[in-house]
């Protein structure tokens, strides 16, 4: 069955919207990755030892490759839940 003009238009619009959403999420994730520092150094402060920072980075998953962190980040965004790296002591970071 061939899609008629309206169905074809709707499918095209949906595909275009999905593409824009993917590009925007990649750009937002890349911008947060490019920012100086990370959640581990922000949480522990400047007096933290390198070993402590690395241990927290591993615990938060910040030592994993960027594509895997992106998929986790996207999953949390779609479920509207916070990722472990954005939480502080069980409460939302402010």
Buried (B, 14 or more C-beta within 10 A) or exposed (E): EEEEEEEEEEEEEEEEEEEEEEEEBEEEBEEEEEEEEBBBBEBBEEEBEEEEBBBBBEEBBBEEEEEEBBEBBBEBBEEEEBBEBEBEEEEEEE
